[in-house]
Amino acid sequence: MIAWLLISFFVLLFLGVPIAMALGLSAIGGIYFLDGGNTVTIAQRMFEGMNSFTLLAIPLYTFAGFTMSKGGISKRIMDFCYSIVGHIYGGLAHVNVLSSMIFAGISGSAVADTAGVSGMFMPEMVRKGYSKKLTVAVTAISSTIGIVIPPSIPMVVIAGICGISTGKLFLGGIIPGILLGVAQMIISYFLAKKEGVPKEPGHFSIKPVLIGLKESWPALLMPIIIVGTITTGIVSPTEAGIIAVVYGLIAGGIIYRELTFSDIKFAICETVRTSGKIFVVIGTAKLYTIMLTTAGFDKWIASKMMGISTNPTVILIIILLLFFIVTMFMESIATLTLFMPILFPIAMSVGINPIVMSVLITVVIGVGLVTPPVGMCIYVACDLMEVKVGEVFPTLIPYLAATLACIILLIAFPQLITIPTALMG
């Protein structure tokens, strides 16, 4: 039974069948084999996977991100970031990273960051002398911060699957997100030096920062509102998503007056399209995971992992390696929905902190978003600049090495993740 589920799934993937259909068809085949083709079970199990109040936050944060991006927020964020780090050598690359860190507190989606804030900035980088390879590499890797700094759609999915506090997950991602941003800026500095990119004119001055702050404060206020209301217990993460939606509409439509009805229509359509894909994947992955569990796959993989070691750090590293390998070939939400129900009990049995593991997994799947063959962020950035992934990947390697160094640091010092979560008790 396990062999049928795994082989049929990977054969369908190899044939180019969409991930949701591959999961669903493999699971349905297993149901017909074990349960005599009970179609009621299929519908019930898929609905169980999607029927979560926590997961309702996905379309809310997605819509908020689109409205903020279309409402004139993106350019103001970039101008503010330029006033802070633009004077440093490789300034435009640093602005790209810092913009992604701020926009991460709005959208919760790495791909939205790539196509939105960072995507708008790439032509300017090329015009100022940056190679297309460096431009695409820094744009793709910086956008992965979007799923680490709260709000984060993958964290919402993990919380919904494992019953973890979404608020604590959000708080746990703050320091790792900042750490990743700093590491990426360091790499950008040296790569810009290597390419001989002209230094931006001027020097740091408080006046441009204050002007940029005045123009961009509505955007900068959103992450504070989201995290602040969740941390203080005023609202749940899902309810904070509603606040983000209303705030995005007010900021873009009333404060900046750049959000039009056509922009709102676009945001609604894209939110439905994006969220619909995610929920279908979650539903079919739930069905597939139930069949794997029924077949005993969870017990088999637990015995194999425990056979290697029972040390929490070793098990954590194995789990992270598994997610890294799988997300190279599979969409991140599908990977989380498929493997978290199986691996989470194993991690808990050896005493791994669930918040630490979940945040680290989020960082790792970010690497999968820029790693071929299914790295959505790298493909989106390459498509925008009309370059091939193979040309960009060598420039991306130093950034991946910096991300690995951050992961090792977070494993060695998990307090970097857990200290902020103490704010919620």
N, C-alpha and C positions, 0 to 999 in steps of 0.2 A: 504493500500500500504506500509506504514512504517512497519507494523507488518510483512508483507511478506518478505521485504528486510532484516530485522533484524533476524527473525526466520530462514529463509532459509540459511542465512550466517552462523549463529552459529551452525545450524544442520550439515552443510557441514564441518565446522571446527571440530566438535565433531566426525564426521565419519572419520577424518584423511585426508580430501581433502586438498591439498596444498593451502596456503593463496591466491595466485593469482587466482587459478581456483575457489575457493569459492567466492571471490569477483566478478569475471567475470560471473559465472553462476547465482548468485543471481541478478546481475544487468540485465543480458540478460532476465531473467524471468520477471523482472519488465518492461523491454522494450516491450516484447511481450504482457504484460498485458495492458500497456498504449498506446503503439505506433504501435501496430499491427505487431510487429516483423520486424521493419525496420533495416536490417542488415547493411545498409550504415551508419546509426547513430552509431552503435557499433564501426565500424572501425574508423570513424571520431573522436569520443570522446576519444577513446584510444590513437589515434595519437596526439590529442591535449594535452593530459597529458604528453606525452613523448617528444613532439616537443619544446624543450627549450634549448637555448644556454647555460644557466646557468648549466643545468643538464649534459652538455657535460663534465663538470669538474669531474664527478664521475669516468668514466673509466680512465681518465688521472691520477688522484691522486692514484687510485687503482694500475695502472701499475707502477707508480713511486715507490710506497711502496713495491711492489714485487721485483722490480729490486734492490732497495737499500737493501732489506733484503737478497737477494741472492748474492749480490755483495760484501760480506765481511764486510758490515757496522755494522751489529748487534753485532758481537763480539767486535768490536772496541768501540762501544757505551758503552757496558757493562764494558769493561776495564776502560774507562774514568770515568764512574759513580763510579766504585769501588775505584778509586783513591780519590774521593771526599767524599763519605759517607761510604765506606767499613769498616772504623775503628770504627764507632759508633756501640753500642750494637745492635744486630739484623741487622748487616751490609748488609748481602746478601738480606734481605727483602727490605732494603732501596734502594739497587742497583736495585732491580726489579722494584720498583716504579719509581725511577729517570730515568731508561732506558725507561720505558713506556712513561714518560713525554717527553723525547727527541724524541722517535720514533713517538709520536703523531704528531710531526711537520713534519712527512714524509708521513705517510700512510693515516691518516684521518679515519681509521677503527679500531674499538675496537677488532673485531674478528681476524684481521690480526696481531694485536699486541700480542694477546694471543697465537696464533699459531706460531708467528715469534720470536720476541725478548724474551718475557717472557717464551715461551715454551722451548726455548733453555736453559734457566737458571734453570728450575725446578729440573732436575736431580742433579745439583750441590748443590742446597739448601738441598735436601734430604740427599745427601752424607755428608754434613757438619753438620747434626744433626737436621735439621728442620723437623717437622712432615709433612706428606703428606697433612694433613688438612690445616695447616697454609700455606704451599707452594702453594697449589691450591687456597686458599682464597685470598692471596695477589696478586697472578698472575692474577686472574679473575678480582678483583676489580680495580687493577691498570690499566688494559687494557682499562677500561671505560674512562680513561682520554683521550684516543685516539680520541674520538669524541668531546671533549671539547676544547682542545688546537688546534689551526688551523694548517693545513687545516682539515676540518671536513665534511665528506660526508652527515650526517644528516643536518648540517647547509646549505649545498648546496641545499638539497632538500627543506628545509624550505624557503630559499631565492627564489627558483624557483616557489614555490607554491604561496607565499604571496607577491612577488615583493619587498622584502627587500634587502638592499645592502648586498651582500655576504661579502664584505670587512669589513663592520662594525660588522657583526656577528662574523667574524674571530677574530677581535680585541677584541670584547666583551668576548670571551671565554678564553683569556690569563690569566687574574687574577683568575677567578674561577678554571681554570685547575691547576694553581700553588697551590691555596688554597686546592683543593682536594688532591693533591700530598703530601702536608705538613701534612694534617690530617691523611692520610693513613700511613705516616712514623711514626707519633706519636703512632698510634694504633699498628703498627708493633713492635715498641720498647717495649711496655708493654707486648704484646703477646709473644715475644721472651724471655723476662724476665721470664714470667710465665712458659714457656716450658724449661727454663734452657739451652737455646742454647749456645754453646761455643762462646765467643767473638773472632772475627777475630784478628789475630796478627797485631802488628804495630800500628802506629799512623799517624795522618794527616801530610803530607809533600808536599811542593809545587812542588818538582821535579817530582814525579809520575804524578801529575796533568798536568804538562807541557808536559810530555812524552805522556800521554793519549790524550791531546789536539792536539798534533802534529799528532798522528795517526788517530784521529777521526774528524778532522776539516772539511772534506768534508760533513760528515753527519750533523754536527752541523751547517754548513753554509746553508743547504737547507731551514729550516724553516725561517731563516733570509731573504733569497732571496725571498721566497714566500710572507711572510708578508710585507717585505720592498717594493717590487715592487707594491703590491696592495695598500698599504698605501699611497705611493707617487703618485699614479695615473698613473704609467708608463704602467701597464697592468691591465686587468680585472682578477678576480679570475680564470676564465676559461683559459685565456691566460697564467696565472701563472702556471696552470697545465701542459701546454706544456713545459714551462721552466723546471718544475720539472721532466718531462719525459726525456728530453734531458740531464739534469744534472745528473739524476740517471744513465743513460747509460754511461756517461763520467766517473762518480765517480767509478762505479763498473767495467767498462770494460777497462778504460785507467789508472786511478789513482791507483786503487788497483789491477787491472788485475785479478780479481777473477770471473767476470761475463762471463759465457760461452754462446755459442749459444743455448745450451740446456736449460740454465737458462732463456734466453730471450723467448724461445719457451714456457717454463712453465709459465712465467709471462703473455704472451699474452693469453694463454689458460685460465688461472685462471681469468684474467681481463675480458675476454669475458663471462666466466661462471658467475662470480660475478655480473658484470654490467648487463648482460642479465636478471638475476633473479630480480635485482632491478628495471629495466625498465619495465618488464612485470607486476610487482606488482604496479608500479606507473600508468601504463596504465589502468589496471583493476580497481584500486582504484579510479582513475579519473571517470571512467564510473559509478562506484557504488556511488560515492559522488554526481554526477549529478542527479542520480535517487533519492537519499535521499533528495536532495534539491528540486527537482521537486515535491516530495511527501510532502514537508513542514517540514521535520525533523529539519532543521536549525531554523525555526521560533519556533517550539515546544521546542527545547532545550534552545533557547534564553529566552523564556518566563519563563521556569522553573528556569533558573539561575538567571534571574532578579527578580524573585519572592522571591528568597532567600536573595539577597542583590544587591545593585548597587555600593557598595564600591569596588574600583579597587583592593585593596589588597585581599579582600575576593574572588572576582571573579578569580583573579590570582591563589589563593590557590586551588579553586575548579577545575580550568583547570589543574593544576599540579597533583592533586589527580586523576583526570580522566585519564591523560596520564600514571600515575604510575600503576593504576589498569589495564588499557587496555594492556600496554606493558608487563604485567606479562603473558598474554595469546596470544599476537599477535606480529608478527615481527615489529620492530621499524619503518622501512621505510613505511610499509603498514599503520601503525598507524598515522604517520605524514601526509601521502597523503590523508588519509581518514578524519581525524579530523581537520587539520589545516584550510582548506577552510571554515569549519563550525564555528570553535571557534575563528578564527582570527578576523572576523568582530565584534563579540561580545566583544572581548577584546578591540578593537579600540573604540567602542562606549562608553566605560566607562573610556577611557583615559589611558589604560595600555601602557607603553613604549614597542613597538614591539621588540626592540633588547633585552631588559631585559627579556621579556616573552620567546622569542625564545631560548636564552641561557639557561634559567632555564629549559625549556622543554628538551633541549639537555642533561642537567645533569640528569634529571629525567628518560629519556629513557635509560640512561646509567645504572641506577639501574635495569631497566627491563632486561638488558643484563646479569645480574648475579642472577636474581630471577626466580626460577622455576614457571611454567612448561616450559617456552620457553626462558630461559636464555642461549643464545648461548655461551657466554664467559665462564660461569661456566661449561657447558657441554663439551666444547672443552678442558678446563683445566683438568677436571675430567677424560676425556677420555685419555689424555696424561699421567696421573699419575695412571690410572686404579683404581680409587676410586669412590664411589657412591656419588651423590649430597647430599643425606640425611646425610652422615657422615661429609661433609664439611660445610653445612649451619650454624650450631651453631657457628663455628669459623668465619663465614662471618658476623654475626650479628653486632659485634662491628664496623666493617668497614661501614656497612650500616647506623649505628647510627651516625658515623662521617660524612658520606655524607649528612644525614638529617640535622645535625648541620650546615654544609656549606650552604645548601639550605636556611635554616632559616636566616643565616647571610646575604646571598645575597638578600633575600627578604627585610630584614630590612635596608640594605645598598646597594641599587641598583647602587650607584656611583661606586662600585667595577667593575661593568660591563660597565657603560656608560662613565667613564673617558677616557679609552683608545680609544673609538670610536670618541672622539673629535678630534683625530689626522687627521681624514678624513673630518672634518668640518661638 
